[in-house]
Amino acid sequence: MNLLADKKPIYKDTFSTYNEASNVFDKNDLCSEYTNWFNSQNFSDNTKKPPECDSEDWDAPGEKIEKITDFLNSHAGEKWVLSCCWNSENLTSNMQLGLCTKTDFNHDGKFIPSTTCDAYMTEYCSNTRNNIQQSICGCFRTDISNNKFDEALFRELQKTNPELQPKCVMNRCYNPSAYRTRDMQEADCPNVCSAISSDPNSQTYVAVNCSTNDIIVNKIPDIIRNTNDSSLAYQSYGDEKPYYKTTTFYVLLAAIIILLILLVGKMWKRKRV
């Protein structure tokens, strides 16, 4: 059960060169960056030099370009690796086919990444503090620096279920822009279990049997507060409290009691007269 609605990925915080008009990377960007990288290497004179940037070879680089795998493995090719492993929709179909599938940096049609991509992204997202803050590394973050609700919940649930994956709970991991390794994608999430009354005004409870590994929605507030007094019936009709538990109820009750006392007192005075 997905707790969040899917939405189109946004990668602007992940990549520095981005053509917003066409929503794809420009092949001239790749040509320029690859050429600069190539010229900085000490390749032998007989190594085939990069073609001109207006050449059709750059529409689908792949095997037509020498040392393209070395380029992707270098720091200069970092953003292109990120695109190949996850953000392929920001590459033209020819560039995706030529640049990515001819190397180890690729994924299948169902976005199951290669083991090379998994290893690269794991290293990338644990390498520097700047990287881990990017949305593409969302599934690698489990910190609770701001005591965010989903992060705190994930920490507490993981104490009883060490195999729990961030994608099951944490918003930043469910974001489509967050890279998910093969293991992350194939891992099963626990069921979400909740007791809900069919009629909030009836003040009746619905009995539900949950397993020990289920995420029990009614207990979440108590899990976050780290208390032990929660019960499945707690908040069984959402955040709205039964009327008899509200402040208004107690104010009206107090007013009625005061009126009764005044009325009894008045009647008692009349009897004395």
C-alpha positions as CSV (number, residue, x, y, z in Angstrom):
1,M,0.0,0.0,0.0
2,N,1.5,3.3,-1.1
3,L,0.8,6.1,1.4
4,L,1.7,8.9,-1.0
5,A,0.5,9.8,-4.5
6,D,2.9,9.3,-7.3
7,K,4.1,12.4,-9.2
8,K,6.5,13.3,-12.0
9,P,10.2,13.4,-10.9
10,I,11.9,16.7,-10.6
11,Y,15.7,16.7,-10.7
12,K,16.7,20.3,-10.8
13,D,18.6,20.1,-7.5
14,T,20.6,17.1,-8.8
15,F,22.0,18.3,-12.1
16,S,23.8,21.5,-12.9
17,T,23.3,21.5,-16.7
18,Y,19.7,21.2,-17.7
19,N,17.7,22.3,-20.7
20,E,14.4,23.4,-19.2
21,A,12.8,24.2,-22.6
22,S,13.2,20.7,-24.0
23,N,13.3,18.9,-20.6
24,V,16.4,17.0,-21.8
25,F,20.2,17.3,-21.7
26,D,21.6,18.9,-24.8
27,K,24.1,16.7,-26.7
28,N,26.3,19.8,-27.0
29,D,26.7,19.7,-23.3
30,L,27.9,16.1,-23.4
31,C,30.2,16.9,-26.3
32,S,31.8,19.9,-24.6
33,E,32.3,18.1,-21.3
34,Y,33.6,14.9,-22.8
35,T,36.0,16.8,-25.1
36,N,37.4,18.8,-22.2
37,W,37.9,15.6,-20.2
38,F,39.4,13.8,-23.2
39,N,41.9,16.6,-23.8
40,S,42.9,16.5,-20.1
41,Q,43.9,12.8,-20.3
42,N,47.2,11.4,-21.4
43,F,46.0,9.2,-24.2
44,S,48.3,8.0,-26.9
45,D,48.4,9.7,-30.2
46,N,46.6,6.8,-32.0
47,T,43.5,7.1,-29.7
48,K,40.5,8.2,-31.8
49,K,39.8,11.9,-31.0
50,P,36.2,13.1,-30.3
51,P,34.1,14.1,-33.3
52,E,33.0,17.7,-33.8
53,C,30.0,18.7,-31.6
54,D,27.8,19.1,-34.6
55,S,28.5,15.5,-35.7
56,E,25.6,13.0,-35.7
57,D,27.8,10.7,-33.7
58,W,26.8,12.7,-30.6
59,D,23.2,11.8,-31.1
60,A,24.0,8.3,-30.0
61,P,27.6,8.2,-28.7
62,G,28.0,4.7,-27.4
63,E,30.6,2.7,-29.2
64,K,31.3,5.5,-31.7
65,I,33.1,7.5,-29.0
66,E,36.4,6.3,-27.5
67,K,36.7,5.9,-23.8
68,I,33.1,6.8,-23.0
69,T,33.0,4.3,-20.1
70,D,36.2,5.9,-18.7
71,F,34.5,9.3,-19.0
72,L,31.4,8.1,-17.1
73,N,33.6,6.7,-14.4
74,S,35.4,10.0,-14.0
75,H,34.2,12.9,-11.9
76,A,33.5,14.8,-15.2
77,G,30.9,12.3,-16.2
78,E,29.1,12.2,-12.9
79,K,25.8,13.9,-13.9
80,W,25.6,11.7,-17.0
81,V,26.0,8.5,-14.8
82,L,23.2,9.8,-12.6
83,S,21.0,10.2,-15.7
84,C,21.8,6.8,-17.0
85,C,21.2,5.0,-13.8
86,W,17.9,6.8,-12.8
87,N,17.0,10.0,-14.6
88,S,16.9,8.7,-18.2
89,E,13.9,10.7,-19.2
90,N,16.1,13.8,-19.2
91,L,18.2,12.2,-22.0
92,T,17.0,11.9,-25.6
93,S,16.1,8.3,-26.5
94,N,19.2,8.0,-28.8
95,M,21.5,9.3,-26.1
96,Q,20.0,7.0,-23.6
97,L,20.4,4.0,-25.9
98,G,23.9,5.0,-27.0
99,L,25.4,6.5,-23.9
100,C,23.9,4.2,-21.2
101,T,23.1,0.8,-22.6
102,K,26.5,0.4,-24.1
103,T,28.1,0.7,-20.7
104,D,27.5,-0.8,-17.2
105,F,25.6,2.3,-16.1
106,N,22.0,1.4,-17.1
107,H,18.7,0.0,-15.9
108,D,16.0,-2.2,-17.5
109,G,12.6,-1.1,-18.7
110,K,11.2,-1.4,-15.2
111,F,13.9,0.8,-13.7
112,I,15.7,-2.0,-12.0
113,P,19.3,-0.7,-12.0
114,S,22.4,-2.5,-12.8
115,T,24.7,-3.7,-10.0
116,T,27.2,-1.1,-11.3
117,C,24.6,1.6,-10.8
118,D,23.8,0.3,-7.3
119,A,27.4,0.4,-6.3
120,Y,28.0,3.8,-7.8
121,M,25.0,5.4,-6.3
122,T,25.7,3.9,-2.8
123,E,29.1,5.4,-3.0
124,Y,27.8,8.7,-4.4
125,C,25.2,9.1,-1.7
126,S,27.6,8.3,1.1
127,N,30.6,10.2,-0.2
128,T,29.9,13.8,0.8
129,R,27.4,15.7,2.9
130,N,26.4,17.7,-0.2
131,N,25.5,14.6,-2.1
132,I,23.3,13.1,0.6
133,Q,21.2,16.2,0.7
134,Q,20.2,15.8,-2.9
135,S,16.7,14.4,-3.7
136,I,18.3,11.5,-5.7
137,C,19.9,10.3,-2.5
138,G,16.6,10.4,-0.5
139,C,16.5,6.6,0.2
140,F,20.0,6.7,1.7
141,R,19.0,9.2,4.4
142,T,17.6,8.1,7.8
143,D,18.6,11.0,9.9
144,I,16.1,12.8,12.2
145,S,17.9,16.1,12.4
146,N,14.7,18.1,12.4
147,N,12.7,15.4,14.2
148,K,10.5,14.9,11.1
149,F,7.5,12.7,11.6
150,D,8.3,10.1,9.0
151,E,12.0,9.9,10.0
152,A,11.2,9.4,13.7
153,L,8.6,6.8,12.8
154,F,11.0,4.9,10.6
155,R,13.6,4.8,13.4
156,E,11.1,3.5,15.9
157,L,9.6,0.9,13.6
158,Q,13.1,-0.3,12.6
159,K,13.8,-1.3,16.2
160,T,11.3,-4.1,15.9
161,N,11.7,-4.7,12.2
162,P,15.5,-4.2,11.3
163,E,14.8,-5.1,7.6
164,L,12.3,-2.3,7.2
165,Q,13.2,-0.2,4.1
166,P,13.0,3.7,4.1
167,K,10.7,3.5,1.0
168,C,7.9,2.0,3.3
169,V,7.7,5.0,5.5
170,M,9.8,8.0,4.5
171,N,8.5,10.6,2.1
172,R,11.9,11.5,0.7
173,C,12.5,7.9,-0.3
174,Y,9.0,7.5,-1.9
175,N,9.7,10.6,-4.0
176,P,10.1,9.4,-7.6
177,S,13.4,11.3,-7.9
178,A,15.0,9.2,-5.1
179,Y,17.2,6.4,-6.4
180,R,16.3,3.0,-5.2
181,T,18.7,0.1,-5.5
182,R,17.5,-3.3,-6.6
183,D,17.3,-4.6,-3.0
184,M,15.3,-1.5,-2.0
185,Q,12.8,-2.1,-4.8
186,E,12.4,-5.8,-4.2
187,A,12.0,-5.5,-0.5
188,D,8.5,-6.1,0.8
189,C,6.9,-3.4,3.0
190,P,4.7,-4.3,6.0
191,N,1.0,-4.0,5.7
192,V,-0.7,-0.8,7.0
193,C,-3.3,-1.7,9.6
194,S,-5.9,0.6,11.1
195,A,-9.2,0.5,12.9
196,I,-11.8,2.9,11.4
197,S,-15.4,3.4,12.5
198,S,-17.9,3.4,9.6
199,D,-19.9,6.1,11.4
200,P,-17.8,8.7,13.3
201,N,-20.9,9.9,15.2
202,S,-21.7,6.4,16.6
203,Q,-18.7,6.4,18.9
204,T,-18.3,2.7,18.2
205,Y,-15.0,0.9,17.6
206,V,-14.2,-1.7,14.9
207,A,-12.1,-4.6,16.0
208,V,-9.1,-5.3,13.6
209,N,-6.4,-8.0,14.0
210,C,-3.0,-6.7,13.1
211,S,0.2,-8.8,12.9
212,T,3.3,-7.8,14.9
213,N,5.1,-6.4,11.8
214,D,2.2,-4.3,10.5
215,I,2.4,-0.5,10.7
216,I,-0.6,0.2,12.9
217,V,-1.8,3.7,12.0
218,N,-3.7,4.2,15.3
219,K,-0.5,3.7,17.2
220,I,1.7,6.1,15.2
221,P,1.3,9.1,17.4
222,D,2.3,7.1,20.5
223,I,5.2,5.5,18.6
224,I,6.6,8.9,17.8
225,R,6.2,10.1,21.4
226,N,7.8,6.8,22.5
227,T,5.1,5.9,25.0
228,N,3.6,2.5,25.8
229,D,0.0,3.4,26.5
230,S,-1.4,3.2,22.9
231,S,-4.2,1.0,21.9
232,L,-5.7,0.1,18.5
233,A,-8.9,2.0,19.4
234,Y,-7.0,5.2,19.9
235,Q,-8.0,7.8,17.3
236,S,-10.1,5.2,15.5
237,Y,-12.0,7.9,13.7
238,G,-9.2,10.1,12.6
239,D,-8.0,13.1,14.5
240,E,-11.5,14.2,15.5
241,K,-12.2,13.5,19.2
242,P,-15.6,12.1,20.4
243,Y,-17.8,15.0,21.4
244,Y,-17.8,14.0,25.1
245,K,-14.0,14.4,25.1
246,T,-13.9,18.0,23.8
247,T,-13.4,21.2,25.7
248,T,-16.8,22.5,24.6
249,F,-18.5,19.5,26.2
250,Y,-16.9,20.2,29.6
251,V,-17.7,23.9,29.4
252,L,-21.4,23.2,28.7
253,L,-21.5,20.6,31.4
254,A,-20.0,23.1,33.9
255,A,-22.6,25.7,32.9
256,I,-25.5,23.3,33.3
257,I,-24.2,22.3,36.8
258,I,-24.0,26.0,37.8
259,L,-27.5,26.6,36.6
260,L,-28.8,23.6,38.5
261,I,-27.2,24.9,41.7
262,L,-28.7,28.4,41.2
263,L,-32.1,26.9,40.5
264,V,-32.0,24.6,43.6
265,G,-30.8,27.5,45.7
266,K,-33.7,29.8,44.5
267,M,-36.3,27.1,45.1
268,W,-34.9,26.6,48.7
269,K,-35.2,30.3,49.4
270,R,-38.8,30.4,48.3
271,K,-39.6,27.5,50.6
272,R,-38.1,29.4,53.5
273,V,-40.3,32.5,52.8
